[in-house]
Amino acid sequence: MKLERGRRIALRRDGTEFLHDLRRYTTAELAAEPDALSPNALLRPVLQDYLLPTAAYVGGPAEIAYFAQSQVLYDALLGRAPVFVPRASFTLLDERAHSLMTRFALTLPDCLTPAAALRERISAQLIPARLQERFADVSATLDGAIAPLREELFALDPTLAAALDKSTLKIRYQIEKNRGKAARAALRRESQAEAGAQHLTGLLYPERHLQERLYSFLPFLAKHGLDTVATIGELASPDSYDHQILTL
């Protein structure tokens, strides 16, 4: 990349010539103006490793992806490359979050949704079991009643069967709409569960970002104490490349 008036301009080859001719920069000119050229994202780790040879590099998913793309440059320019090791990846839970996820049978992907969607998922489990059975019975009864009626209408006039299909969809929609209302009513009656949904979203999917993308380590250190680092070291599996869930 070439720095020109505060802008980074890519040096690209057009046939055998550079659009911004790299060859016009002499050694003396580069020494006088060393910041005139800079590597791009793919070349940067290669230059970095040339200046400070590295045996192994521990990085996150995005960093490892960059290194994978730079492999051909490593081979061509250095003839070697460091060993790329994925860093440990984990999500931190507190006891409350762990209890909520257990109570409502939630997985981490379940919680990586907007707050409204998570509230709906939790509220659906708060409907009394008998009421859930009633909704299931109504749906089953509808299926049993509509099927033979549709067959006879189709035999008489296929367009009547098509009209019945549309009406059936509307009936199903209303049933599910009322199921959702019942779920939300149950959620309102259990305000602690609603607060729990907000807690999970705030901890695990804050502002629709992954926890590690938004929070620094300081809030966890402040809440759980200075021995948090040691606790994570005991809980985390250093040999696992899978994403881990740790409860502090």
N, C-alpha and C positions, 0 to 999 in steps of 0.2 A: 504494500500500500504506500502511496505517496501523499505526504501532507502538503496541502497547498491552500494558503489563506484560511487555515483552520479547518479545512475539509479533508477527509480521507478519500483519496481517489485510487481506484484499483488499477494496477498495471496489468494490462492484458496483451496477449500476443495476437497480432493481426497478420497471419501468414508467417513471415520471418521477421517482422518488425514489431516493436512495442508501440502501442498507441501513445503512451508516455515513455519515451525512450530511456530505458534504464542505463544503457551504455554511455550516455552523456555524463553520468555522474562519475567523476574520477575519484581516486582514493583520497586525494587532498580535499576535494569538495565534500565528500562524505565525512571526513574527519572534522571539517569546519562546521558542517551542518548535520550532525549525526541523527537528528530527529526528523530529517527529511523523508526517510523511509522507515516503515514499520511493517512487521509481518501481519498477515490476516489471521483469522481464528484458526485455520488449519495449520498454518506455518508456525504460529506462535509457540506451541509446545515443542516443536522440533528445534527452534532457535533456543528456547529455554534449556532444552536438554543438551544442546551443543555447548552452551556457556557453563551450565552446571549439570554435569552428567549425573543421571539418576538411575539407580538400580531398580527401584519399584515405585509406583505412583498409586496412592490410594485416593479414589475419587468417587463422586456421585454418578448417577446414571447419565446426566447430560455431559459431564466431563469425560466419562468413559466413551461415550458416543463420539465426541470430538476426536479423541485419541484413535478410535477405530478408523475414522475417516483419514487421519493423518498417517496411518501405517505405511502407505505407499511412499509418502514423503520421507519418512524415517528410513525406509529401505534405500531410497535413491540418494539421499543426502548424507546420511550418517552410517548406513549399513548396519544399524542396530536400533533397538527400541527398548525402553524399560518394560518391566512387567507391570501390567495394569491390573490393579486389585480393586474390586468394588468395595466401597466402605460399608460398614454395618448400617442397615436401614431399619428404623423402628419408629413406632408411634407410642407416645407416653400416655397412659391413662392414670387417673386418680381412682381412689376406691369407689367414689360415687359413680363415675363413668363405668367402671367395671361392673358394679352392681346393676346399673340400669341395662347394660348390654346383656347381662346374664338373665335378668328378669324378663326382658322382652325378646330374648333370643335374637339379638342383633349382631351381625358381623360388622367388621370395619367397613367393607364396601356399602353396607346398608346405611351407614352413618355419613358417607361421603355424598350427601344429597342436600339440596336446599332445606332450610329449617321447616318450611311448610310440608314438604314431602315426608320428612322424618316424623313430624307430628301426626300426619295421616297414618303412617305405618304403625306408630305406637297406639294411636287411638283405636285402630281397627282391632287390636288385641284387648281393648278395655270393654268392648261390648259384652254384656252377659252371655254366657254360653247358651242359655235357653233361647235368647233372642237370635243368636247366630244360627241356631238350629231352625228357627222359624223362617228366617230368610232363605236358608238352604231348601227347606220344604217347599216354600213358595216357588222357588226357581225350578225345582224338580217337578212340581205339579204343573207348572206352565209348560214345561217340555212335553210331559205326558199328554196334556190336553191339546196342544197345538199340532203335534205330529200327525195324528189321524185326520184332524180337520184339514190340514194342508194337503194331504194326499187326495182327499175327496174334492177339494177346490181345484187342485191341479188337473184332476181328471175331467172336471166340468169346464174349466177355463184357466189356462196357465197364468193369465194376467191377474186373476183373483188370488192365486197362490203368491204371486209376487207382491201384491198389495198386503197380504197377510204377513209376509216376511217383514215388510217395513213396519207394520203395526207391532209385530213381536219385538223388534229392536227397540221401539219406543217404550214398550212395557218393561223390557229389561233395563233400559236406561233409568226409568223411574224407580224401579226396585233398587238398583245400585245407588241411585241418588239418595233414597231414604236410608239405605244402609250406611252411607257416608254421614248423613245427618245424625244418625244414632251414634255412630262412632265419635263424632265431634262432641255430642252431648255428654257421652261418657267421659271424654277427655276433660271437658269443662268441670265435671263433677270431681275429677281427681286432679286438682291443680298441681300437685307435686309431680305428676307424670308430665304435665305440660312444661313445668320448669325443668324437668329432667331432659326433655327433648331439646330445650334451649341450651342446657349445659353441654350436652353431647355435641351439638352443632358448633357451639363456641369453642370447644376444646379440640374437636377432631376435624372440623371443616370450617374454620373461621373465615368469614368473608368469601366463602366459596374457594378457598385455597387449602392445599394440604397443610397439615400442622407445621411441618418442617420448613415450608415455604414462607410462612408468615411470622411464626414466633421464634424469638431467639431463646437461648437456654436460660436466660436470667429469670424469667417468671417462674419456671419450674424450680430453679435453685432457691428463689425467695420463698416459695410455698412449701417445698419439701425439705429444705435444709441443705447445709454444706456437704453432707454425706451422700447427696443424690448421685454424684458421679460414681462413687464406689458402689452404690446400689445398682446403678445401670450396668456397671462392669460385672456384677455378680449375676444379674438377670439375663443379660444379652449373651447370645451364642456367637463368639467371634468367627467361628468356622462356617456360619450359615450365611448364604447370600440372599436368603428369602427375607421379605419384610416381616419384622417381628413386632408383636404387641406386648409392651411391658407395663405392668401395673406397679406404680410406686406406693 
